Amino acid sequence: MFSRKDRQKNKPRTPESTAGAPGVSDNGRDGGYNAGIAVFSYIVGGILVWSLIGWGLDNLWGTRWIVLAGALLGAAGGFYLSHMHGLTSPGNSVGGDNAARGPSKDEDQ
């Protein structure tokens, strides 16, 4: 039989740190590219899914405008989702471009 000590030794461990948002790397080398791909996939995926739902409702109800409303809703939802994951905020600049923050303040002078 197995004892409690054996079970604790063989128990799989979960990683202690995660990258957080999809597309953002821990080391900061390729986070900008990955974040761009994640934003693109959220927006395009939202457009495709909600357009398909709108197309189905259009066929069901005999209308022609719900597919457009679904596409707009999907684009807005994809952008909202990527923004909530922190992929669109300028504060997550991975490339080190600090031009958007303005001039630096030298404290030594």
A tleap script that builds the chain and sets N, CA, C and O, in Angstrom:
source leaprc.protein.ff14SB
mol = sequence {
  NMET PHE SER ARG LYS ASP ARG GLN LYS ASN
  LYS PRO ARG THR PRO GLU SER THR ALA GLY
  ALA PRO GLY VAL SER ASP ASN GLY ARG ASP
  GLY GLY TYR ASN ALA GLY ILE ALA VAL PHE
  SER TYR ILE VAL GLY GLY ILE LEU VAL TRP
  SER LEU ILE GLY TRP GLY LEU ASP ASN LEU
  TRP GLY THR ARG TRP ILE VAL LEU ALA GLY
  ALA LEU LEU GLY ALA ALA GLY GLY PHE TYR
  LEU SER HIE MET HIE GLY LEU THR SER PRO
  GLY ASN SER VAL GLY GLY ASP ASN ALA ALA
  ARG GLY PRO SER LYS ASP GLU ASP CGLN
}
set mol.1.N position { 0.832 -1.190 0.000 }
set mol.1.CA position { 0.000 0.000 0.000 }
set mol.1.C position { 0.867 1.240 0.000 }
set mol.1.O position { 2.059 1.207 0.306 }
set mol.2.N position { 0.219 2.335 -0.356 }
set mol.2.CA position { 0.916 3.612 -0.404 }
set mol.2.C position { 0.644 4.390 0.875 }
set mol.2.O position { -0.450 4.329 1.437 }
set mol.3.N position { 1.628 5.100 1.313 }
set mol.3.CA position { 1.450 5.952 2.479 }
set mol.3.C position { 1.227 7.394 2.028 }
set mol.3.O position { 1.313 7.704 0.840 }
set mol.4.N position { 0.944 8.254 2.976 }
set mol.4.CA position { 0.740 9.663 2.629 }
set mol.4.C position { 2.019 10.293 2.108 }
set mol.4.O position { 1.968 11.162 1.237 }
set mol.5.N position { 3.132 9.882 2.613 }
set mol.5.CA position { 4.407 10.439 2.155 }
set mol.5.C position { 4.645 10.115 0.682 }
set mol.5.O position { 5.167 10.949 -0.058 }
set mol.6.N position { 4.266 8.909 0.250 }
set mol.6.CA position { 4.435 8.539 -1.156 }
set mol.6.C position { 3.520 9.366 -2.045 }
set mol.6.O position { 3.915 9.760 -3.143 }
set mol.7.N position { 2.316 9.630 -1.591 }
set mol.7.CA position { 1.386 10.426 -2.389 }
set mol.7.C position { 1.879 11.864 -2.535 }
set mol.7.O position { 1.725 12.461 -3.601 }
set mol.8.N position { 2.464 12.423 -1.487 }
set mol.8.CA position { 2.945 13.801 -1.563 }
set mol.8.C position { 4.161 13.908 -2.476 }
set mol.8.O position { 4.343 14.936 -3.128 }
set mol.9.N position { 4.985 12.885 -2.539 }
set mol.9.CA position { 6.164 12.914 -3.398 }
set mol.9.C position { 5.780 12.821 -4.872 }
set mol.9.O position { 6.408 13.464 -5.713 }
set mol.10.N position { 4.772 12.042 -5.190 }
set mol.10.CA position { 4.387 11.822 -6.573 }
set mol.10.C position { 3.342 12.809 -7.081 }
set mol.10.O position { 2.914 12.717 -8.232 }
set mol.11.N position { 2.937 13.727 -6.259 }
set mol.11.CA position { 1.902 14.677 -6.646 }
set mol.11.C position { 2.479 15.688 -7.648 }
set mol.11.O position { 3.502 16.312 -7.365 }
set mol.12.N position { 1.835 15.860 -8.816 }
set mol.12.CA position { 2.350 16.830 -9.780 }
set mol.12.C position { 2.196 18.248 -9.254 }
set mol.12.O position { 1.197 18.594 -8.623 }
set mol.13.N position { 3.206 19.057 -9.530 }
set mol.13.CA position { 3.194 20.438 -9.067 }
set mol.13.C position { 2.743 21.364 -10.176 }
set mol.13.O position { 3.038 21.149 -11.352 }
set mol.14.N position { 2.036 22.380 -9.783 }
set mol.14.CA position { 1.642 23.397 -10.745 }
set mol.14.C position { 2.737 24.451 -10.798 }
set mol.14.O position { 3.434 24.657 -9.805 }
set mol.15.N position { 2.906 25.118 -11.922 }
set mol.15.CA position { 3.922 26.154 -11.992 }
set mol.15.C position { 3.593 27.308 -11.057 }
set mol.15.O position { 2.429 27.669 -10.885 }
set mol.16.N position { 4.627 27.880 -10.458 }
set mol.16.CA position { 4.406 28.927 -9.479 }
set mol.16.C position { 4.096 30.269 -10.121 }
set mol.16.O position { 3.363 31.074 -9.547 }
set mol.17.N position { 4.636 30.519 -11.291 }
set mol.17.CA position { 4.364 31.796 -11.941 }
set mol.17.C position { 3.816 31.538 -13.339 }
set mol.17.O position { 4.237 30.614 -14.036 }
set mol.18.N position { 2.877 32.372 -13.719 }
set mol.18.CA position { 2.320 32.281 -15.058 }
set mol.18.C position { 2.559 33.590 -15.775 }
set mol.18.O position { 2.832 34.610 -15.142 }
set mol.19.N position { 2.461 33.568 -17.062 }
set mol.19.CA position { 2.720 34.772 -17.842 }
set mol.19.C position { 1.575 35.770 -17.744 }
set mol.19.O position { 1.755 36.931 -18.110 }
set mol.20.N position { 0.419 35.364 -17.270 }
set mol.20.CA position { -0.714 36.269 -17.166 }
set mol.20.C position { -1.541 36.236 -18.429 }
set mol.20.O position { -2.238 35.255 -18.690 }
set mol.21.N position { -1.476 37.276 -19.206 }
set mol.21.CA position { -2.266 37.368 -20.429 }
set mol.21.C position { -1.650 36.529 -21.532 }
set mol.21.O position { -0.427 36.398 -21.598 }
set mol.22.N position { -2.468 35.965 -22.391 }
set mol.22.CA position { -1.906 35.221 -23.511 }
set mol.22.C position { -1.183 36.164 -24.455 }
set mol.22.O position { -1.668 37.259 -24.743 }
set mol.23.N position { -0.032 35.742 -24.933 }
set mol.23.CA position { 0.727 36.560 -25.852 }
set mol.23.C position { 1.774 37.419 -25.187 }
set mol.23.O position { 2.552 38.074 -25.882 }
set mol.24.N position { 1.826 37.444 -23.872 }
set mol.24.CA position { 2.824 38.235 -23.169 }
set mol.24.C position { 3.834 37.279 -22.562 }
set mol.24.O position { 3.485 36.448 -21.724 }
set mol.25.N position { 5.080 37.394 -22.982 }
set mol.25.CA position { 6.103 36.473 -22.511 }
set mol.25.C position { 6.728 36.990 -21.224 }
set mol.25.O position { 6.675 38.187 -20.942 }
set mol.26.N position { 7.321 36.092 -20.443 }
set mol.26.CA position { 7.967 36.470 -19.193 }
set mol.26.C position { 9.270 37.216 -19.432 }
set mol.26.O position { 9.595 38.146 -18.693 }
set mol.27.N position { 10.016 36.821 -20.451 }
set mol.27.CA position { 11.329 37.419 -20.662 }
set mol.27.C position { 11.271 38.723 -21.445 }
set mol.27.O position { 12.268 39.443 -21.485 }
set mol.28.N position { 10.164 39.050 -22.059 }
set mol.28.CA position { 10.006 40.316 -22.743 }
set mol.28.C position { 10.641 40.378 -24.118 }
set mol.28.O position { 10.752 41.468 -24.679 }
set mol.29.N position { 11.062 39.263 -24.683 }
set mol.29.CA position { 11.716 39.289 -25.990 }
set mol.29.C position { 10.738 39.352 -27.145 }
set mol.29.O position { 10.965 40.099 -28.097 }
set mol.30.N position { 9.661 38.593 -27.090 }
set mol.30.CA position { 8.736 38.543 -28.222 }
set mol.30.C position { 7.309 38.857 -27.790 }
set mol.30.O position { 6.363 38.437 -28.455 }
set mol.31.N position { 7.138 39.570 -26.716 }
set mol.31.CA position { 5.808 39.863 -26.205 }
set mol.31.C position { 5.009 40.774 -27.106 }
set mol.31.O position { 3.789 40.636 -27.194 }
set mol.32.N position { 5.672 41.712 -27.786 }
set mol.32.CA position { 4.947 42.620 -28.657 }
set mol.32.C position { 4.330 41.902 -29.832 }
set mol.32.O position { 3.164 42.125 -30.161 }
set mol.33.N position { 5.102 41.041 -30.469 }
set mol.33.CA position { 4.583 40.275 -31.600 }
set mol.33.C position { 3.494 39.325 -31.143 }
set mol.33.O position { 2.446 39.239 -31.782 }
set mol.34.N position { 3.717 38.616 -30.061 }
set mol.34.CA position { 2.725 37.662 -29.562 }
set mol.34.C position { 1.455 38.366 -29.110 }
set mol.34.O position { 0.355 37.854 -29.314 }
set mol.35.N position { 1.599 39.532 -28.499 }
set mol.35.CA position { 0.418 40.280 -28.078 }
set mol.35.C position { -0.368 40.754 -29.292 }
set mol.35.O position { -1.599 40.766 -29.264 }
set mol.36.N position { 0.325 41.145 -30.355 }
set mol.36.CA position { -0.367 41.558 -31.577 }
set mol.36.C position { -1.134 40.417 -32.210 }
set mol.36.O position { -2.258 40.600 -32.678 }
set mol.37.N position { -0.534 39.248 -32.226 }
set mol.37.CA position { -1.213 38.072 -32.773 }
set mol.37.C position { -2.420 37.715 -31.898 }
set mol.37.O position { -3.463 37.319 -32.419 }
set mol.38.N position { -2.286 37.851 -30.581 }
set mol.38.CA position { -3.403 37.547 -29.687 }
set mol.38.C position { -4.550 38.535 -29.901 }
set mol.38.O position { -5.711 38.127 -29.938 }
set mol.39.N position { -4.243 39.827 -30.042 }
set mol.39.CA position { -5.290 40.826 -30.296 }
set mol.39.C position { -5.978 40.534 -31.621 }
set mol.39.O position { -7.206 40.568 -31.711 }
set mol.40.N position { -5.185 40.247 -32.649 }
set mol.40.CA position { -5.739 39.935 -33.967 }
set mol.40.C position { -6.658 38.719 -33.894 }
set mol.40.O position { -7.747 38.728 -34.470 }
set mol.41.N position { -6.231 37.682 -33.197 }
set mol.41.CA position { -7.048 36.464 -33.134 }
set mol.41.C position { -8.319 36.684 -32.316 }
set mol.41.O position { -9.360 36.115 -32.644 }
set mol.42.N position { -8.257 37.498 -31.258 }
set mol.42.CA position { -9.468 37.802 -30.497 }
set mol.42.C position { -10.480 38.533 -31.369 }
set mol.42.O position { -11.662 38.189 -31.371 }
set mol.43.N position { -10.024 39.538 -32.110 }
set mol.43.CA position { -10.944 40.343 -32.903 }
set mol.43.C position { -11.506 39.533 -34.071 }
set mol.43.O position { -12.715 39.536 -34.303 }
set mol.44.N position { -10.635 38.840 -34.806 }
set mol.44.CA position { -11.109 38.044 -35.946 }
set mol.44.C position { -11.982 36.889 -35.469 }
set mol.44.O position { -13.005 36.588 -36.084 }
set mol.45.N position { -11.585 36.247 -34.382 }
set mol.45.CA position { -12.405 35.164 -33.837 }
set mol.45.C position { -13.771 35.640 -33.388 }
set mol.45.O position { -14.775 34.962 -33.607 }
set mol.46.N position { -13.813 36.816 -32.755 }
set mol.46.CA position { -15.100 37.373 -32.346 }
set mol.46.C position { -15.985 37.700 -33.527 }
set mol.46.O position { -17.190 37.452 -33.500 }
set mol.47.N position { -15.373 38.268 -34.586 }
set mol.47.CA position { -16.151 38.580 -35.793 }
set mol.47.C position { -16.707 37.305 -36.418 }
set mol.47.O position { -17.879 37.253 -36.788 }
set mol.48.N position { -15.870 36.281 -36.533 }
set mol.48.CA position { -16.322 35.040 -37.162 }
set mol.48.C position { -17.436 34.363 -36.358 }
set mol.48.O position { -18.455 33.955 -36.916 }
set mol.49.N position { -17.236 34.251 -35.064 }
set mol.49.CA position { -18.214 33.537 -34.234 }
set mol.49.C position { -19.548 34.270 -34.209 }
set mol.49.O position { -20.599 33.664 -34.415 }
set mol.50.N position { -19.502 35.595 -33.952 }
set mol.50.CA position { -20.764 36.328 -33.840 }
set mol.50.C position { -21.421 36.556 -35.191 }
set mol.50.O position { -22.641 36.697 -35.259 }
set mol.51.N position { -20.640 36.595 -36.274 }
set mol.51.CA position { -21.252 36.656 -37.607 }
set mol.51.C position { -21.966 35.358 -37.926 }
set mol.51.O position { -23.044 35.361 -38.521 }
set mol.52.N position { -21.360 34.244 -37.527 }
set mol.52.CA position { -21.999 32.952 -37.753 }
set mol.52.C position { -23.301 32.836 -36.949 }
set mol.52.O position { -24.300 32.316 -37.444 }
set mol.53.N position { -23.275 33.319 -35.721 }
set mol.53.CA position { -24.499 33.318 -34.915 }
set mol.53.C position { -25.550 34.215 -35.559 }
set mol.53.O position { -26.723 33.850 -35.634 }
set mol.54.N position { -25.124 35.398 -36.027 }
set mol.54.CA position { -26.057 36.311 -36.694 }
set mol.54.C position { -26.604 35.740 -37.988 }
set mol.54.O position { -27.777 35.936 -38.307 }
set mol.55.N position { -25.761 35.031 -38.741 }
set mol.55.CA position { -26.219 34.398 -39.974 }
set mol.55.C position { -27.284 33.342 -39.676 }
set mol.55.O position { -28.284 33.242 -40.388 }
set mol.56.N position { -27.065 32.557 -38.621 }
set mol.56.CA position { -28.048 31.554 -38.232 }
set mol.56.C position { -29.366 32.189 -37.808 }
set mol.56.O position { -30.438 31.702 -38.168 }
set mol.57.N position { -29.287 33.269 -37.049 }
set mol.57.CA position { -30.515 33.949 -36.636 }
set mol.57.C position { -31.206 34.606 -37.828 }
set mol.57.O position { -32.435 34.641 -37.893 }
set mol.58.N position { -30.410 35.133 -38.783 }
set mol.58.CA position { -31.008 35.699 -39.998 }
set mol.58.C position { -31.778 34.639 -40.776 }
set mol.58.O position { -32.889 34.896 -41.238 }
set mol.59.N position { -31.206 33.467 -40.922 }
set mol.59.CA position { -31.899 32.392 -41.631 }
set mol.59.C position { -33.121 31.898 -40.870 }
set mol.59.O position { -34.129 31.521 -41.468 }
set mol.60.N position { -33.021 31.903 -39.562 }
set mol.60.CA position { -34.132 31.434 -38.741 }
set mol.60.C position { -35.308 32.407 -38.770 }
set mol.60.O position { -36.462 31.990 -38.862 }
set mol.61.N position { -35.013 33.701 -38.692 }
set mol.61.CA position { -36.059 34.706 -38.597 }
set mol.61.C position { -36.374 35.389 -39.922 }
set mol.61.O position { -37.325 36.168 -40.000 }
set mol.62.N position { -35.596 35.113 -40.961 }
set mol.62.CA position { -35.857 35.703 -42.263 }
set mol.62.C position { -35.453 37.161 -42.381 }
set mol.62.O position { -36.051 37.909 -43.154 }
set mol.63.N position { -34.462 37.567 -41.636 }
set mol.63.CA position { -33.973 38.944 -41.710 }
set mol.63.C position { -32.636 38.969 -42.444 }
set mol.63.O position { -32.130 37.920 -42.843 }
set mol.64.N position { -32.055 40.168 -42.626 }
set mol.64.CA position { -30.773 40.275 -43.314 }
set mol.64.C position { -29.781 41.150 -42.572 }
set mol.64.O position { -28.671 41.329 -43.073 }
set mol.65.N position { -30.099 41.701 -41.423 }
set mol.65.CA position { -29.232 42.668 -40.777 }
set mol.65.C position { -28.535 42.130 -39.526 }
set mol.65.O position { -27.606 42.767 -39.030 }
set mol.66.N position { -28.948 41.003 -39.014 }
set mol.66.CA position { -28.383 40.506 -37.759 }
set mol.66.C position { -26.937 40.039 -37.942 }
set mol.66.O position { -26.148 40.093 -36.999 }
set mol.67.N position { -26.582 39.582 -39.150 }
set mol.67.CA position { -25.206 39.159 -39.386 }
set mol.67.C position { -24.251 40.348 -39.265 }
set mol.67.O position { -23.144 40.191 -38.750 }
set mol.68.N position { -24.651 41.518 -39.722 }
set mol.68.CA position { -23.823 42.717 -39.584 }
set mol.68.C position { -23.718 43.141 -38.122 }
set mol.68.O position { -22.640 43.503 -37.652 }
set mol.69.N position { -24.829 43.096 -37.412 }
set mol.69.CA position { -24.800 43.413 -35.982 }
set mol.69.C position { -23.912 42.425 -35.225 }
set mol.69.O position { -23.210 42.808 -34.290 }
set mol.70.N position { -23.945 41.151 -35.632 }
set mol.70.CA position { -23.086 40.152 -35.003 }
set mol.70.C position { -21.617 40.409 -35.263 }
set mol.70.O position { -20.785 40.227 -34.374 }
set mol.71.N position { -21.288 40.837 -36.490 }
set mol.71.CA position { -19.889 41.145 -36.818 }
set mol.71.C position { -19.393 42.324 -35.998 }
set mol.71.O position { -18.275 42.294 -35.485 }
set mol.72.N position { -20.204 43.355 -35.869 }
set mol.72.CA position { -19.811 44.517 -35.076 }
set mol.72.C position { -19.691 44.165 -33.596 }
set mol.72.O position { -18.765 44.605 -32.915 }
set mol.73.N position { -20.632 43.372 -33.113 }
set mol.73.CA position { -20.567 42.937 -31.723 }
set mol.73.C position { -19.330 42.071 -31.474 }
set mol.73.O position { -18.689 42.187 -30.430 }
set mol.74.N position { -18.996 41.206 -32.432 }
set mol.74.CA position { -17.812 40.363 -32.286 }
set mol.74.C position { -16.520 41.161 -32.296 }
set mol.74.O position { -15.600 40.855 -31.538 }
set mol.75.N position { -16.437 42.187 -33.150 }
set mol.75.CA position { -15.244 43.029 -33.180 }
set mol.75.C position { -15.096 43.798 -31.874 }
set mol.75.O position { -14.004 43.884 -31.313 }
set mol.76.N position { -16.201 44.354 -31.398 }
set mol.76.CA position { -16.149 45.091 -30.129 }
set mol.76.C position { -15.821 44.158 -28.969 }
set mol.76.O position { -15.049 44.519 -28.081 }
set mol.77.N position { -16.399 42.971 -28.973 }
set mol.77.CA position { -16.103 42.010 -27.910 }
set mol.77.C position { -14.672 41.526 -27.941 }
set mol.77.O position { -14.062 41.339 -26.888 }
set mol.78.N position { -14.117 41.316 -29.135 }
set mol.78.CA position { -12.726 40.901 -29.242 }
set mol.78.C position { -11.771 41.971 -28.764 }
set mol.78.O position { -10.788 41.672 -28.086 }
set mol.79.N position { -12.051 43.222 -29.112 }
set mol.79.CA position { -11.212 44.310 -28.629 }
set mol.79.C position { -11.340 44.466 -27.123 }
set mol.79.O position { -10.344 44.689 -26.436 }
set mol.80.N position { -12.558 44.350 -26.601 }
set mol.80.CA position { -12.769 44.439 -25.159 }
set mol.80.C position { -12.009 43.326 -24.427 }
set mol.80.O position { -11.376 43.570 -23.400 }
set mol.81.N position { -12.078 42.126 -24.955 }
set mol.81.CA position { -11.394 40.998 -24.331 }
set mol.81.C position { -9.884 41.194 -24.346 }
set mol.81.O position { -9.214 40.920 -23.350 }
set mol.82.N position { -9.346 41.664 -25.462 }
set mol.82.CA position { -7.904 41.892 -25.521 }
set mol.82.C position { -7.492 43.053 -24.619 }
set mol.82.O position { -6.403 43.037 -24.046 }
set mol.83.N position { -8.352 44.053 -24.493 }
set mol.83.CA position { -8.051 45.161 -23.594 }
set mol.83.C position { -8.087 44.705 -22.136 }
set mol.83.O position { -7.243 45.117 -21.340 }
set mol.84.N position { -9.037 43.873 -21.786 }
set mol.84.CA position { -9.127 43.386 -20.410 }
set mol.84.C position { -7.972 42.452 -20.057 }
set mol.84.O position { -7.630 42.321 -18.882 }
set mol.85.N position { -7.371 41.809 -21.037 }
set mol.85.CA position { -6.191 40.991 -20.793 }
set mol.85.C position { -4.917 41.819 -20.771 }
set mol.85.O position { -3.833 41.283 -20.544 }
set mol.86.N position { -5.037 43.113 -21.005 }
set mol.86.CA position { -3.882 43.990 -20.933 }
set mol.86.C position { -3.016 43.972 -22.167 }
set mol.86.O position { -1.836 44.313 -22.091 }
set mol.87.N position { -3.565 43.584 -23.305 }
set mol.87.CA position { -2.765 43.466 -24.512 }
set mol.87.C position { -2.750 44.743 -25.339 }
set mol.87.O position { -1.918 44.875 -26.236 }
set mol.88.N position { -3.641 45.683 -25.067 }
set mol.88.CA position { -3.729 46.886 -25.885 }
set mol.88.C position { -3.293 48.137 -25.155 }
set mol.88.O position { -3.316 49.219 -25.741 }
set mol.89.N position { -2.900 48.033 -23.916 }
set mol.89.CA position { -2.531 49.231 -23.169 }
set mol.89.C position { -1.104 49.634 -23.502 }
set mol.89.O position { -0.242 48.765 -23.631 }
set mol.90.N position { -0.828 50.925 -23.646 }
set mol.90.CA position { 0.522 51.349 -23.988 }
set mol.90.C position { 1.505 51.158 -22.846 }
set mol.90.O position { 2.711 51.257 -23.072 }
set mol.91.N position { 1.053 50.894 -21.649 }
set mol.91.CA position { 1.949 50.670 -20.526 }
set mol.91.C position { 2.675 49.340 -20.609 }
set mol.91.O position { 3.672 49.152 -19.912 }
set mol.92.N position { 2.216 48.417 -21.431 }
set mol.92.CA position { 2.857 47.119 -21.584 }
set mol.92.C position { 3.837 47.110 -22.741 }
set mol.92.O position { 4.023 46.072 -23.375 }
set mol.93.N position { 4.460 48.219 -23.030 }
set mol.93.CA position { 5.393 48.307 -24.138 }
set mol.93.C position { 6.582 47.410 -23.879 }
set mol.93.O position { 7.353 47.653 -22.951 }
set mol.94.N position { 6.739 46.386 -24.677 }
set mol.94.CA position { 7.794 45.412 -24.470 }
set mol.94.C position { 9.067 45.813 -25.187 }
set mol.94.O position { 10.161 45.470 -24.739 }
set mol.95.N position { 8.945 46.526 -26.281 }
set mol.95.CA position { 10.109 46.868 -27.084 }
set mol.95.C position { 11.012 47.907 -26.477 }
set mol.95.O position { 12.104 48.128 -27.002 }
set mol.96.N position { 10.624 48.562 -25.398 }
set mol.96.CA position { 11.471 49.543 -24.752 }
set mol.96.C position { 11.348 50.926 -25.360 }
set mol.96.O position { 12.202 51.773 -25.097 }
set mol.97.N position { 10.347 51.192 -26.144 }
set mol.97.CA position { 10.157 52.494 -26.754 }
set mol.97.C position { 9.458 53.394 -25.749 }
set mol.97.O position { 8.271 53.221 -25.474 }
set mol.98.N position { 10.181 54.340 -25.209 }
set mol.98.CA position { 9.625 55.216 -24.192 }
set mol.98.C position { 9.237 56.577 -24.752 }
set mol.98.O position { 9.033 57.513 -23.979 }
set mol.99.N position { 9.128 56.718 -26.066 }
set mol.99.CA position { 8.819 58.008 -26.666 }
set mol.99.C position { 7.423 58.482 -26.294 }
set mol.99.O position { 7.184 59.688 -26.220 }
set mol.100.N position { 6.506 57.569 -26.059 }
set mol.100.CA position { 5.137 57.963 -25.730 }
set mol.100.C position { 5.044 58.545 -24.330 }
set mol.100.O position { 4.064 59.220 -24.013 }
set mol.101.N position { 6.021 58.304 -23.497 }
set mol.101.CA position { 5.974 58.801 -22.119 }
set mol.101.C position { 6.512 60.220 -21.993 }
set mol.101.O position { 6.338 60.847 -20.948 }
set mol.102.N position { 7.154 60.737 -23.021 }
set mol.102.CA position { 7.693 62.086 -22.966 }
set mol.102.C position { 9.159 62.084 -22.568 }
set mol.102.O position { 9.775 61.027 -22.433 }
set mol.103.N position { 9.708 63.270 -22.383 }
set mol.103.CA position { 11.137 63.354 -22.057 }
set mol.103.C position { 11.431 62.804 -20.665 }
set mol.103.O position { 10.586 62.854 -19.771 }
set mol.104.N position { 12.615 62.291 -20.502 }
set mol.104.CA position { 13.001 61.763 -19.192 }
set mol.104.C position { 13.422 62.908 -18.295 }
set mol.104.O position { 13.829 63.967 -18.773 }
set mol.105.N position { 13.322 62.696 -17.007 }
set mol.105.CA position { 13.689 63.705 -16.022 }
set mol.105.C position { 14.991 63.261 -15.369 }
set mol.105.O position { 15.040 62.233 -14.693 }
set mol.106.N position { 16.014 64.023 -15.571 }
set mol.106.CA position { 17.314 63.709 -14.977 }
set mol.106.C position { 17.362 64.241 -13.549 }
set mol.106.O position { 17.176 65.435 -13.313 }
set mol.107.N position { 17.608 63.358 -12.618 }
set mol.107.CA position { 17.658 63.780 -11.222 }
set mol.107.C position { 19.064 64.119 -10.791 }
set mol.107.O position { 19.248 64.712 -9.728 }
set mol.108.N position { 20.082 63.759 -11.592 }
set mol.108.CA position { 21.467 63.995 -11.201 }
set mol.108.C position { 21.860 65.451 -11.372 }
set mol.108.O position { 22.777 65.891 -10.680 }
set mol.109.N position { 21.249 66.208 -12.220 }
set mol.109.CA position { 21.682 67.577 -12.496 }
set mol.109.C position { 21.194 68.518 -11.507 }
set mol.109.O position { 21.474 69.713 -11.601 }
savepdb mol mol.pdb
quit
